Amino acid sequence: MITKDIIHETTSSLTANKVRTTLTMLGIVIGISSVITMVSIGQGAQGAIQSSIQSIGSNLIIVMPGATRSFGYGASTGRGSSRTLTPADATAIRDQVAGLNAVAPEVTSRYQIAAKGTNSNTTITGTVPSYLTVRNIQIDTGNFISDQDNLSRTKVAVIGPTTRDDLFATGTDPIGMSIRIKGIEFKIIGVTKSKGGSGFSNQDDIVYVPMSSSQLFLLGDSTYVTTISISATDSSQMTQVQNDTTALLLERHRLSAANADFNVLNQADIVSAASSVTGTFTILLAAVAGISLVVGGIGIMNMMLTTVTERTREIGLRKAIGAKEHDINIQFLSEAVALTVIGGAIGVIIGWLAAYAVTYFGLLQAQISVTSVLLAFGVSAAIGIVFGYYPARRAAKLNPIEALRYE
């Protein structure tokens, strides 16, 4: 049987019962479009999380206090709850660890802030000028905290754009205005550029003040810091800087590694862990959507078996005039593959449109990859072969005499 004949017979067979053919393809269309949409959403979520983590700093290493340990049967609190890091630790890291670009200690807490009859609950970060470099912060208007501000414990503040919008009328330039934190007045000297975020992780809903001012006026304690942020000069040195920092702090705190009262987090490790979680999430979404592909394949097998039964006399006649088992097998297998390929193509288009709609309406930044499209299309063709083989083989094995007698 030549290719032209196969195409003609396949087209005639599929168009003979358009409704049944359409309903059979529908399972594949839904399956392929679901897989592409779900994978795109998963990859979009993965990209968004990676971008969010990377936006908090370049080649960043974060030193946090360990969990507060209680004795007896008491449970320990979460990581970062103890007070084990000091400004002297940050100074030692800056002076003794090689491969650093900058070091920035900070003290962070949440307070209610007020300005001109409005108020907001936001994060107050007391820090030093190097925080600007370590955390990739850019100033939109005004200036950031200076060394002189820290030395003189100046009551000045730099606010994020979300905080500005919450406290002041849209379009207002807040430079020179004042905000009150715990009843203490701080003068605004700068506004940062937007970095994005939401909820408690919103990097735009924040107020920066000199660390010394925060310790004196807000916390009333200058003996500890909540976090030490370190920027390595190069990504290849991050692991070495992390190890050297860990060794230095263990030596300073006179502790063994097993009893460390701090945690050193590598930004690359955080990205890798987040990618692993979102990658698993993407696979789960694809697997759930892939179930519909199996259902669609079973639908194709069911249709092809029905077709073989309906065309038993035709098959017997073809074999009686010289058609071989191979020809019959190819004919029915071609019909099954055609169903899945056409359904797959339609599913790819619908999946792409669905992913585009998710992005367009701002629900999530979906990312469509060529790999996922090719994989979905390849799977649809494979389903046609797998689920079409048995009906095709059954048709090819029919006895021509018994087939001609079939009523």
C-alpha atoms as a printed R data frame, in Angstrom:
    type eleno elety resid chain resno       x       y      z
1   ATOM     1    CA   MET     A     1   0.000   0.000  0.000
2   ATOM     2    CA   ILE     A     2   1.530   3.286 -1.082
3   ATOM     3    CA   THR     A     3   1.566   6.410  1.076
4   ATOM     4    CA   LYS     A     4  -1.041   8.177 -1.059
5   ATOM     5    CA   ASP     A     5  -3.481   5.304 -0.538
6   ATOM     6    CA   ILE     A     6  -2.856   5.265  3.215
7   ATOM     7    CA   ILE     A     7  -3.579   9.009  3.479
8   ATOM     8    CA   HIS     A     8  -6.735   8.659  1.346
9   ATOM     9    CA   GLU     A     9  -8.063   5.687  3.346
10  ATOM    10    CA   THR     A    10  -7.247   7.357  6.689
11  ATOM    11    CA   THR     A    11  -9.009  10.572  5.693
12  ATOM    12    CA   SER     A    12 -12.075   8.717  4.413
13  ATOM    13    CA   SER     A    13 -12.345   6.607  7.553
14  ATOM    14    CA   LEU     A    14 -12.002   9.518  9.989
15  ATOM    15    CA   THR     A    15 -14.440  11.761  8.133
16  ATOM    16    CA   ALA     A    16 -17.052   9.018  7.713
17  ATOM    17    CA   ASN     A    17 -18.229   9.604 11.299
18  ATOM    18    CA   LYS     A    18 -17.191  13.142 12.200
19  ATOM    19    CA   VAL     A    19 -18.932  13.286 15.575
20  ATOM    20    CA   ARG     A    20 -17.296  10.113 16.857
21  ATOM    21    CA   THR     A    21 -13.910  11.206 15.543
22  ATOM    22    CA   THR     A    22 -14.235  14.634 17.201
23  ATOM    23    CA   LEU     A    23 -15.277  13.190 20.566
24  ATOM    24    CA   THR     A    24 -12.412  10.695 20.440
25  ATOM    25    CA   MET     A    25  -9.877  13.438 19.705
26  ATOM    26    CA   LEU     A    26 -11.300  15.564 22.513
27  ATOM    27    CA   GLY     A    27  -9.595  13.434 25.159
28  ATOM    28    CA   ILE     A    28  -6.205  13.975 23.528
29  ATOM    29    CA   VAL     A    29  -6.879  17.694 23.047
30  ATOM    30    CA   ILE     A    30  -7.751  18.135 26.717
31  ATOM    31    CA   GLY     A    31  -4.775  16.034 27.830
32  ATOM    32    CA   ILE     A    32  -2.163  17.836 25.719
33  ATOM    33    CA   SER     A    33  -3.499  21.313 26.492
34  ATOM    34    CA   SER     A    34  -3.614  20.486 30.211
35  ATOM    35    CA   VAL     A    35  -0.036  19.211 30.235
36  ATOM    36    CA   ILE     A    36   1.300  22.282 28.440
37  ATOM    37    CA   THR     A    37  -0.673  24.681 30.643
38  ATOM    38    CA   MET     A    38   0.300  22.967 33.901
39  ATOM    39    CA   VAL     A    39   3.982  22.687 32.961
40  ATOM    40    CA   SER     A    40   4.007  26.343 31.882
41  ATOM    41    CA   ILE     A    41   2.483  27.396 35.188
42  ATOM    42    CA   GLY     A    42   4.975  25.266 37.123
43  ATOM    43    CA   GLN     A    43   7.945  26.663 35.200
44  ATOM    44    CA   GLY     A    44   6.592  30.174 35.615
45  ATOM    45    CA   ALA     A    45   6.335  29.684 39.369
46  ATOM    46    CA   GLN     A    46   9.865  28.295 39.439
47  ATOM    47    CA   GLY     A    47  11.194  31.285 37.506
48  ATOM    48    CA   ALA     A    48   9.345  33.743 39.749
49  ATOM    49    CA   ILE     A    49  10.722  32.154 42.926
50  ATOM    50    CA   GLN     A    50  14.277  32.081 41.557
51  ATOM    51    CA   SER     A    51  14.005  35.708 40.459
52  ATOM    52    CA   SER     A    52  12.661  36.716 43.861
53  ATOM    53    CA   ILE     A    53  15.504  34.960 45.690
54  ATOM    54    CA   GLN     A    54  18.161  36.386 43.395
55  ATOM    55    CA   SER     A    55  16.753  39.895 43.749
56  ATOM    56    CA   ILE     A    56  17.584  40.021 47.462
57  ATOM    57    CA   GLY     A    57  21.302  40.299 46.688
58  ATOM    58    CA   SER     A    58  24.257  39.323 44.511
59  ATOM    59    CA   ASN     A    59  26.358  36.315 45.535
60  ATOM    60    CA   LEU     A    60  24.631  36.594 48.891
61  ATOM    61    CA   ILE     A    61  25.470  34.658 52.037
62  ATOM    62    CA   ILE     A    62  23.264  35.185 55.075
63  ATOM    63    CA   VAL     A    63  24.299  34.496 58.660
64  ATOM    64    CA   MET     A    64  21.365  34.014 61.023
65  ATOM    65    CA   PRO     A    65  21.164  33.128 64.726
66  ATOM    66    CA   GLY     A    66  20.196  29.580 65.555
67  ATOM    67    CA   ALA     A    67  17.034  28.460 67.322
68  ATOM    68    CA   THR     A    68  16.520  29.318 70.965
69  ATOM    69    CA   ARG     A    69  17.007  26.094 72.883
70  ATOM    70    CA   SER     A    70  14.967  25.352 75.992
71  ATOM    71    CA   PHE     A    71  15.772  22.792 78.639
72  ATOM    72    CA   GLY     A    72  13.810  19.783 79.798
73  ATOM    73    CA   TYR     A    73  10.805  18.950 77.667
74  ATOM    74    CA   GLY     A    74  10.354  22.426 76.240
75  ATOM    75    CA   ALA     A    75  10.352  22.781 72.471
76  ATOM    76    CA   SER     A    76  12.925  24.966 70.769
77  ATOM    77    CA   THR     A    77  11.740  27.971 68.792
78  ATOM    78    CA   GLY     A    78  12.405  28.585 65.119
79  ATOM    79    CA   ARG     A    79  15.665  29.357 63.387
80  ATOM    80    CA   GLY     A    80  16.814  32.948 63.916
81  ATOM    81    CA   SER     A    81  15.070  33.343 67.273
82  ATOM    82    CA   SER     A    82  18.172  33.390 69.492
83  ATOM    83    CA   ARG     A    83  20.465  36.373 70.076
84  ATOM    84    CA   THR     A    84  23.904  35.012 69.309
85  ATOM    85    CA   LEU     A    85  25.267  37.362 66.635
86  ATOM    86    CA   THR     A    86  26.933  40.638 67.547
87  ATOM    87    CA   PRO     A    87  28.240  43.677 65.648
88  ATOM    88    CA   ALA     A    88  31.724  42.435 66.518
89  ATOM    89    CA   ASP     A    89  31.008  39.212 64.591
90  ATOM    90    CA   ALA     A    90  30.202  41.271 61.499
91  ATOM    91    CA   THR     A    91  33.405  43.277 61.924
92  ATOM    92    CA   ALA     A    92  35.470  40.092 62.314
93  ATOM    93    CA   ILE     A    93  33.946  38.595 59.150
94  ATOM    94    CA   ARG     A    94  34.678  41.783 57.216
95  ATOM    95    CA   ASP     A    95  38.296  41.902 58.398
96  ATOM    96    CA   GLN     A    96  39.271  38.218 58.419
97  ATOM    97    CA   VAL     A    97  37.340  36.417 55.662
98  ATOM    98    CA   ALA     A    98  38.796  36.664 52.153
99  ATOM    99    CA   GLY     A    99  36.786  37.042 48.951
100 ATOM   100    CA   LEU     A   100  34.225  39.495 50.286
101 ATOM   101    CA   ASN     A   101  32.663  42.401 48.466
102 ATOM   102    CA   ALA     A   102  30.777  43.823 51.457
103 ATOM   103    CA   VAL     A   103  29.357  42.895 54.856
104 ATOM   104    CA   ALA     A   104  26.180  44.402 56.308
105 ATOM   105    CA   PRO     A   105  24.840  43.619 59.798
106 ATOM   106    CA   GLU     A   106  21.205  44.486 60.496
107 ATOM   107    CA   VAL     A   107  18.545  44.478 63.172
108 ATOM   108    CA   THR     A   108  15.026  43.860 61.895
109 ATOM   109    CA   SER     A   109  11.603  43.991 63.487
110 ATOM   110    CA   ARG     A   110   8.055  45.106 62.655
111 ATOM   111    CA   TYR     A   111   6.479  48.264 64.023
112 ATOM   112    CA   GLN     A   112   3.460  50.447 63.490
113 ATOM   113    CA   ILE     A   113   4.526  53.640 61.739
114 ATOM   114    CA   ALA     A   114   2.505  56.809 61.275
115 ATOM   115    CA   ALA     A   115   2.607  59.939 59.131
116 ATOM   116    CA   LYS     A   116   0.053  62.741 58.689
117 ATOM   117    CA   GLY     A   117  -2.902  60.821 60.058
118 ATOM   118    CA   THR     A   118  -2.081  57.574 58.236
119 ATOM   119    CA   ASN     A   119  -0.361  54.506 59.606
120 ATOM   120    CA   SER     A   120   0.983  51.160 58.478
121 ATOM   121    CA   ASN     A   121   2.589  48.111 60.016
122 ATOM   122    CA   THR     A   122   5.827  47.361 58.240
123 ATOM   123    CA   THR     A   123   9.374  46.041 58.588
124 ATOM   124    CA   ILE     A   124  11.962  48.333 60.126
125 ATOM   125    CA   THR     A   125  15.537  47.428 59.230
126 ATOM   126    CA   GLY     A   126  18.397  49.082 61.032
127 ATOM   127    CA   THR     A   127  21.535  48.699 58.966
128 ATOM   128    CA   VAL     A   128  24.689  50.279 57.548
129 ATOM   129    CA   PRO     A   129  25.603  51.854 54.158
130 ATOM   130    CA   SER     A   130  27.074  48.608 52.781
131 ATOM   131    CA   TYR     A   131  23.573  47.075 52.918
132 ATOM   132    CA   LEU     A   132  22.902  48.982 49.701
133 ATOM   133    CA   THR     A   133  25.588  46.936 47.898
134 ATOM   134    CA   VAL     A   134  24.967  43.599 49.575
135 ATOM   135    CA   ARG     A   135  21.219  43.557 48.905
136 ATOM   136    CA   ASN     A   136  21.227  45.183 45.441
137 ATOM   137    CA   ILE     A   137  19.143  48.139 46.571
138 ATOM   138    CA   GLN     A   138  18.864  51.184 44.328
139 ATOM   139    CA   ILE     A   139  17.798  54.635 45.419
140 ATOM   140    CA   ASP     A   140  15.009  56.280 43.435
141 ATOM   141    CA   THR     A   141  15.107  59.684 45.104
142 ATOM   142    CA   GLY     A   142  17.216  61.121 47.911
143 ATOM   143    CA   ASN     A   143  20.039  59.264 49.642
144 ATOM   144    CA   PHE     A   144  20.682  56.119 51.647
145 ATOM   145    CA   ILE     A   145  21.963  55.889 55.198
146 ATOM   146    CA   SER     A   146  25.565  57.095 55.616
147 ATOM   147    CA   ASP     A   147  28.375  56.158 58.014
148 ATOM   148    CA   GLN     A   148  27.937  59.555 59.675
149 ATOM   149    CA   ASP     A   149  24.255  58.761 60.304
150 ATOM   150    CA   ASN     A   150  25.314  55.640 62.181
151 ATOM   151    CA   LEU     A   151  28.086  57.363 64.114
152 ATOM   152    CA   SER     A   152  25.814  60.177 65.286
153 ATOM   153    CA   ARG     A   153  22.699  57.978 65.722
154 ATOM   154    CA   THR     A   154  20.752  60.264 63.426
155 ATOM   155    CA   LYS     A   155  17.001  59.733 63.327
156 ATOM   156    CA   VAL     A   156  16.641  59.435 59.545
157 ATOM   157    CA   ALA     A   157  14.810  56.895 57.398
158 ATOM   158    CA   VAL     A   158  14.789  55.538 53.854
159 ATOM   159    CA   ILE     A   159  11.443  54.061 52.805
160 ATOM   160    CA   GLY     A   160  10.312  51.635 50.122
161 ATOM   161    CA   PRO     A   161   7.833  52.680 47.400
162 ATOM   162    CA   THR     A   162   4.995  50.605 48.898
163 ATOM   163    CA   THR     A   163   5.498  52.234 52.293
164 ATOM   164    CA   ARG     A   164   5.525  55.661 50.611
165 ATOM   165    CA   ASP     A   165   2.225  54.917 48.857
166 ATOM   166    CA   ASP     A   166   0.661  53.626 52.078
167 ATOM   167    CA   LEU     A   167   1.610  56.691 54.109
168 ATOM   168    CA   PHE     A   168   1.415  59.542 51.622
169 ATOM   169    CA   ALA     A   169  -0.857  60.648 48.804
170 ATOM   170    CA   THR     A   170  -0.047  59.347 45.331
171 ATOM   171    CA   GLY     A   171   2.572  61.488 43.622
172 ATOM   172    CA   THR     A   172   3.817  63.003 46.896
173 ATOM   173    CA   ASP     A   173   7.575  63.447 47.291
174 ATOM   174    CA   PRO     A   174   8.176  62.380 50.920
175 ATOM   175    CA   ILE     A   175  11.800  63.595 51.095
176 ATOM   176    CA   GLY     A   176  12.109  65.874 54.115
177 ATOM   177    CA   MET     A   177   8.840  64.673 55.671
178 ATOM   178    CA   SER     A   178   8.691  62.770 58.933
179 ATOM   179    CA   ILE     A   179   7.334  59.434 60.101
180 ATOM   180    CA   ARG     A   180   6.868  58.242 63.662
181 ATOM   181    CA   ILE     A   181   8.080  54.817 64.819
182 ATOM   182    CA   LYS     A   182   7.219  53.875 68.403
183 ATOM   183    CA   GLY     A   183   6.386  57.534 68.931
184 ATOM   184    CA   ILE     A   184   9.849  58.631 67.782
185 ATOM   185    CA   GLU     A   185  10.138  60.949 64.791
186 ATOM   186    CA   PHE     A   186  12.397  59.971 61.876
187 ATOM   187    CA   LYS     A   187  13.062  62.254 58.904
188 ATOM   188    CA   ILE     A   188  12.784  60.686 55.433
189 ATOM   189    CA   ILE     A   189  15.951  61.145 53.378
190 ATOM   190    CA   GLY     A   190  15.364  58.681 50.536
191 ATOM   191    CA   VAL     A   191  13.036  56.323 48.657
192 ATOM   192    CA   THR     A   192  14.231  53.043 47.138
193 ATOM   193    CA   LYS     A   193  13.382  51.748 43.680
194 ATOM   194    CA   SER     A   194  10.794  48.988 43.429
195 ATOM   195    CA   LYS     A   195  12.032  45.404 43.718
196 ATOM   196    CA   GLY     A   196   8.689  43.614 43.956
197 ATOM   197    CA   GLY     A   197   7.259  41.153 46.426
198 ATOM   198    CA   SER     A   198   4.129  40.590 48.442
199 ATOM   199    CA   GLY     A   199   2.996  40.084 52.022
200 ATOM   200    CA   PHE     A   200   5.735  39.884 54.648
201 ATOM   201    CA   SER     A   201   8.332  39.277 51.912
202 ATOM   202    CA   ASN     A   202   7.565  42.570 50.139
203 ATOM   203    CA   GLN     A   203  10.937  44.243 49.634
204 ATOM   204    CA   ASP     A   204   9.164  47.508 48.808
205 ATOM   205    CA   ASP     A   205   7.204  47.666 52.076
206 ATOM   206    CA   ILE     A   206  10.125  48.472 54.352
207 ATOM   207    CA   VAL     A   207  11.813  51.284 56.252
208 ATOM   208    CA   TYR     A   208  15.605  51.522 56.603
209 ATOM   209    CA   VAL     A   209  17.117  53.419 59.528
210 ATOM   210    CA   PRO     A   210  20.701  53.633 60.854
211 ATOM   211    CA   MET     A   211  21.492  50.481 62.840
212 ATOM   212    CA   SER     A   212  22.751  52.470 65.812
213 ATOM   213    CA   SER     A   213  19.525  54.505 65.885
214 ATOM   214    CA   SER     A   214  17.397  51.365 65.725
215 ATOM   215    CA   GLN     A   215  19.358  49.748 68.549
216 ATOM   216    CA   LEU     A   216  19.172  52.851 70.764
217 ATOM   217    CA   PHE     A   217  15.697  54.253 70.129
218 ATOM   218    CA   LEU     A   218  13.667  51.218 68.996
219 ATOM   219    CA   LEU     A   219  15.216  48.092 70.500
220 ATOM   220    CA   GLY     A   220  17.026  49.520 73.488
221 ATOM   221    CA   ASP     A   221  19.780  46.936 73.024
222 ATOM   222    CA   SER     A   222  23.022  47.355 71.062
223 ATOM   223    CA   THR     A   223  24.580  44.007 71.904
224 ATOM   224    CA   TYR     A   224  23.218  41.881 69.079
225 ATOM   225    CA   VAL     A   225  22.180  41.862 65.413
226 ATOM   226    CA   THR     A   226  19.462  39.774 63.806
227 ATOM   227    CA   THR     A   227  21.258  39.037 60.531
228 ATOM   228    CA   ILE     A   228  24.635  39.492 58.893
229 ATOM   229    CA   SER     A   229  24.491  39.710 55.098
230 ATOM   230    CA   ILE     A   230  27.659  38.985 53.126
231 ATOM   231    CA   SER     A   231  28.310  39.602 49.444
232 ATOM   232    CA   ALA     A   232  31.065  37.485 47.860
233 ATOM   233    CA   THR     A   233  33.144  39.050 45.106
234 ATOM   234    CA   ASP     A   234  32.380  36.154 42.760
235 ATOM   235    CA   SER     A   235  29.858  33.332 42.640
236 ATOM   236    CA   SER     A   236  32.669  30.775 42.467
237 ATOM   237    CA   GLN     A   237  33.890  31.924 45.896
238 ATOM   238    CA   MET     A   238  30.557  31.651 47.686
239 ATOM   239    CA   THR     A   239  31.141  28.168 49.066
240 ATOM   240    CA   GLN     A   240  34.624  29.089 50.323
241 ATOM   241    CA   VAL     A   241  33.330  32.289 51.936
242 ATOM   242    CA   GLN     A   242  30.522  30.305 53.552
243 ATOM   243    CA   ASN     A   243  32.978  27.748 54.964
244 ATOM   244    CA   ASP     A   244  35.435  30.402 56.172
245 ATOM   245    CA   THR     A   245  32.640  32.386 57.816
246 ATOM   246    CA   THR     A   246  31.350  29.277 59.576
247 ATOM   247    CA   ALA     A   247  34.834  28.384 60.841
248 ATOM   248    CA   LEU     A   248  35.470  31.931 62.071
249 ATOM   249    CA   LEU     A   249  32.201  32.187 63.993
250 ATOM   250    CA   LEU     A   250  32.644  28.746 65.550
251 ATOM   251    CA   GLU     A   251  36.062  29.856 66.750
252 ATOM   252    CA   ARG     A   252  34.738  33.180 68.084
253 ATOM   253    CA   HIS     A   253  31.805  31.532 69.856
254 ATOM   254    CA   ARG     A   254  33.990  28.668 71.098
255 ATOM   255    CA   LEU     A   255  31.616  26.020 69.786
256 ATOM   256    CA   SER     A   256  31.831  22.816 67.775
257 ATOM   257    CA   ALA     A   257  29.998  22.460 64.467
258 ATOM   258    CA   ALA     A   258  27.419  20.181 66.117
259 ATOM   259    CA   ASN     A   259  26.539  22.871 68.672
260 ATOM   260    CA   ALA     A   260  26.634  25.919 66.381
261 ATOM   261    CA   ASP     A   261  24.358  28.720 67.570
262 ATOM   262    CA   PHE     A   262  24.049  30.227 64.098
263 ATOM   263    CA   ASN     A   263  23.219  29.231 60.528
264 ATOM   264    CA   VAL     A   264  25.037  30.266 57.373
265 ATOM   265    CA   LEU     A   265  22.817  30.189 54.284
266 ATOM   266    CA   ASN     A   266  24.196  30.299 50.759
267 ATOM   267    CA   GLN     A   267  21.981  32.036 48.207
268 ATOM   268    CA   ALA     A   268  22.874  29.409 45.607
269 ATOM   269    CA   ASP     A   269  21.720  26.665 47.986
270 ATOM   270    CA   ILE     A   270  18.454  28.506 48.605
271 ATOM   271    CA   VAL     A   271  17.852  28.835 44.859
272 ATOM   272    CA   SER     A   272  18.696  25.167 44.351
273 ATOM   273    CA   ALA     A   273  16.318  24.058 47.123
274 ATOM   274    CA   ALA     A   274  13.525  26.271 45.802
275 ATOM   275    CA   SER     A   275  14.098  24.980 42.271
276 ATOM   276    CA   SER     A   276  13.929  21.417 43.521
277 ATOM   277    CA   VAL     A   277  10.609  22.043 45.260
278 ATOM   278    CA   THR     A   278   9.044  23.861 42.307
279 ATOM   279    CA   GLY     A   279  10.454  21.246 39.923
280 ATOM   280    CA   THR     A   280   8.694  18.529 41.894
281 ATOM   281    CA   PHE     A   281   5.548  20.654 41.880
282 ATOM   282    CA   THR     A   282   5.774  20.989 38.082
283 ATOM   283    CA   ILE     A   283   6.184  17.229 37.654
284 ATOM   284    CA   LEU     A   284   3.174  16.655 39.898
285 ATOM   285    CA   LEU     A   285   1.054  19.040 37.834
286 ATOM   286    CA   ALA     A   286   2.177  17.392 34.596
287 ATOM   287    CA   ALA     A   287   1.463  13.916 36.009
288 ATOM   288    CA   VAL     A   288  -2.054  14.903 37.054
289 ATOM   289    CA   ALA     A   289  -2.717  16.429 33.644
290 ATOM   290    CA   GLY     A   290  -1.119  13.396 31.970
291 ATOM   291    CA   ILE     A   291  -3.830  11.148 33.392
292 ATOM   292    CA   SER     A   292  -6.234  12.672 30.879
293 ATOM   293    CA   LEU     A   293  -3.843  11.593 28.119
294 ATOM   294    CA   VAL     A   294  -4.160   7.988 29.248
295 ATOM   295    CA   VAL     A   295  -7.939   8.357 29.307
296 ATOM   296    CA   GLY     A   296  -7.789   9.836 25.813
297 ATOM   297    CA   GLY     A   297  -5.646   6.926 24.637
298 ATOM   298    CA   ILE     A   298  -8.155   4.431 25.987
299 ATOM   299    CA   GLY     A   299 -10.851   6.340 24.114
300 ATOM   300    CA   ILE     A   300  -8.875   5.946 20.898
301 ATOM   301    CA   MET     A   301  -8.451   2.216 21.498
302 ATOM   302    CA   ASN     A   302 -12.167   1.875 22.126
303 ATOM   303    CA   MET     A   303 -13.021   3.734 18.914
304 ATOM   304    CA   MET     A   304 -10.561   1.709 16.843
305 ATOM   305    CA   LEU     A   305 -11.894  -1.587 18.217
306 ATOM   306    CA   THR     A   306 -15.394  -0.453 17.321
307 ATOM   307    CA   THR     A   307 -14.180   0.520 13.863
308 ATOM   308    CA   VAL     A   308 -12.566  -2.895 13.341
309 ATOM   309    CA   THR     A   309 -15.857  -4.586 14.272
310 ATOM   310    CA   GLU     A   310 -17.855  -2.360 11.939
311 ATOM   311    CA   ARG     A   311 -15.438  -2.901  9.041
312 ATOM   312    CA   THR     A   312 -14.943  -6.652  9.444
313 ATOM   313    CA   ARG     A   313 -16.423  -7.466  6.013
314 ATOM   314    CA   GLU     A   314 -14.303  -4.726  4.400
315 ATOM   315    CA   ILE     A   315 -11.168  -6.181  5.978
316 ATOM   316    CA   GLY     A   316 -12.107  -9.661  4.752
317 ATOM   317    CA   LEU     A   317 -12.656  -8.338  1.219
318 ATOM   318    CA   ARG     A   318  -9.310  -6.518  1.217
319 ATOM   319    CA   LYS     A   319  -7.460  -9.627  2.340
320 ATOM   320    CA   ALA     A   320  -9.346 -11.762 -0.201
321 ATOM   321    CA   ILE     A   321  -8.104  -9.592 -3.104
322 ATOM   322    CA   GLY     A   322  -4.496  -9.648 -1.904
323 ATOM   323    CA   ALA     A   323  -4.031  -7.230  0.978
324 ATOM   324    CA   LYS     A   324  -1.421  -8.471  3.435
325 ATOM   325    CA   GLU     A   325  -1.523  -8.356  7.225
326 ATOM   326    CA   HIS     A   326   1.091  -5.603  7.085
327 ATOM   327    CA   ASP     A   327  -1.157  -3.434  4.893
328 ATOM   328    CA   ILE     A   328  -4.177  -3.840  7.194
329 ATOM   329    CA   ASN     A   329  -2.012  -3.180 10.240
330 ATOM   330    CA   ILE     A   330  -0.574   0.019  8.731
331 ATOM   331    CA   GLN     A   331  -4.013   1.230  7.657
332 ATOM   332    CA   PHE     A   332  -5.599   1.049 11.118
333 ATOM   333    CA   LEU     A   333  -2.457   2.173 12.925
334 ATOM   334    CA   SER     A   334  -2.327   5.230 10.659
335 ATOM   335    CA   GLU     A   335  -5.869   6.153 11.635
336 ATOM   336    CA   ALA     A   336  -5.016   5.969 15.345
337 ATOM   337    CA   VAL     A   337  -1.837   8.036 14.931
338 ATOM   338    CA   ALA     A   338  -3.686  10.599 12.792
339 ATOM   339    CA   LEU     A   339  -6.265  11.023 15.555
340 ATOM   340    CA   THR     A   340  -3.637  11.700 18.204
341 ATOM   341    CA   VAL     A   341  -1.429  13.920 16.017
342 ATOM   342    CA   ILE     A   342  -4.342  16.134 14.967
343 ATOM   343    CA   GLY     A   343  -5.674  16.190 18.530
344 ATOM   344    CA   GLY     A   344  -2.172  16.912 19.794
345 ATOM   345    CA   ALA     A   345  -1.733  19.854 17.425
346 ATOM   346    CA   ILE     A   346  -5.045  21.351 18.537
347 ATOM   347    CA   GLY     A   347  -4.111  20.691 22.181
348 ATOM   348    CA   VAL     A   348  -0.772  22.499 21.749
349 ATOM   349    CA   ILE     A   349  -2.565  25.573 20.400
350 ATOM   350    CA   ILE     A   350  -5.168  25.560 23.176
351 ATOM   351    CA   GLY     A   351  -2.485  24.954 25.833
352 ATOM   352    CA   TRP     A   352  -0.427  27.869 24.515
353 ATOM   353    CA   LEU     A   353  -3.483  30.142 24.526
354 ATOM   354    CA   ALA     A   354  -4.388  29.065 28.072
355 ATOM   355    CA   ALA     A   355  -0.853  29.750 29.334
356 ATOM   356    CA   TYR     A   356  -0.885  33.123 27.571
357 ATOM   357    CA   ALA     A   357  -4.237  33.950 29.201
358 ATOM   358    CA   VAL     A   358  -2.845  33.098 32.662
359 ATOM   359    CA   THR     A   359   0.004  35.550 32.054
360 ATOM   360    CA   TYR     A   360  -2.154  38.187 30.366
361 ATOM   361    CA   PHE     A   361  -4.643  38.402 33.229
362 ATOM   362    CA   GLY     A   362  -1.841  38.587 35.789
363 ATOM   363    CA   LEU     A   363  -2.683  35.330 37.550
364 ATOM   364    CA   LEU     A   364   0.879  34.056 37.181
365 ATOM   365    CA   GLN     A   365   3.840  34.486 34.849
366 ATOM   366    CA   ALA     A   366   3.554  31.240 32.876
367 ATOM   367    CA   GLN     A   367   6.584  30.168 30.844
368 ATOM   368    CA   ILE     A   368   6.030  28.028 27.756
369 ATOM   369    CA   SER     A   369   9.110  26.050 26.761
370 ATOM   370    CA   VAL     A   370   9.700  24.464 23.372
371 ATOM   371    CA   THR     A   371  10.733  21.286 25.172
372 ATOM   372    CA   SER     A   372   7.342  20.893 26.861
373 ATOM   373    CA   VAL     A   373   5.529  21.454 23.538
374 ATOM   374    CA   LEU     A   374   7.679  18.920 21.682
375 ATOM   375    CA   LEU     A   375   7.392  16.447 24.543
376 ATOM   376    CA   ALA     A   376   3.607  16.765 24.687
377 ATOM   377    CA   PHE     A   377   3.328  16.397 20.921
378 ATOM   378    CA   GLY     A   378   5.659  13.388 20.949
379 ATOM   379    CA   VAL     A   379   3.665  11.778 23.749
380 ATOM   380    CA   SER     A   380   0.445  12.224 21.764
381 ATOM   381    CA   ALA     A   381   1.980  10.447 18.763
382 ATOM   382    CA   ALA     A   382   3.293   7.672 21.024
383 ATOM   383    CA   ILE     A   383  -0.173   7.232 22.534
384 ATOM   384    CA   GLY     A   384  -1.582   6.772 19.036
385 ATOM   385    CA   ILE     A   385   0.930   4.023 18.331
386 ATOM   386    CA   VAL     A   386   0.558   2.299 21.718
387 ATOM   387    CA   PHE     A   387  -3.234   2.381 21.927
388 ATOM   388    CA   GLY     A   388  -3.732   1.876 18.209
389 ATOM   389    CA   TYR     A   389  -1.461  -1.142 17.885
390 ATOM   390    CA   TYR     A   390  -3.811  -3.694 19.449
391 ATOM   391    CA   PRO     A   391  -6.882  -2.803 17.326
392 ATOM   392    CA   ALA     A   392  -4.701  -2.661 14.203
393 ATOM   393    CA   ARG     A   393  -3.133  -6.007 15.022
394 ATOM   394    CA   ARG     A   394  -6.546  -7.523 15.696
395 ATOM   395    CA   ALA     A   395  -7.804  -6.297 12.311
396 ATOM   396    CA   ALA     A   396  -4.724  -7.674 10.542
397 ATOM   397    CA   LYS     A   397  -5.211 -11.133 12.115
398 ATOM   398    CA   LEU     A   398  -8.803 -11.563 10.966
399 ATOM   399    CA   ASN     A   399  -9.470 -14.671  8.873
400 ATOM   400    CA   PRO     A   400 -10.664 -13.408  5.444
401 ATOM   401    CA   ILE     A   401 -13.299 -16.161  5.043
402 ATOM   402    CA   GLU     A   402 -14.797 -15.629  8.495
403 ATOM   403    CA   ALA     A   403 -14.601 -11.846  7.976
404 ATOM   404    CA   LEU     A   404 -16.601 -12.101  4.717
405 ATOM   405    CA   ARG     A   405 -19.273 -14.153  6.500
406 ATOM   406    CA   TYR     A   406 -19.548 -11.551  9.311
407 ATOM   407    CA   GLU     A   407 -22.983  -9.912  9.555
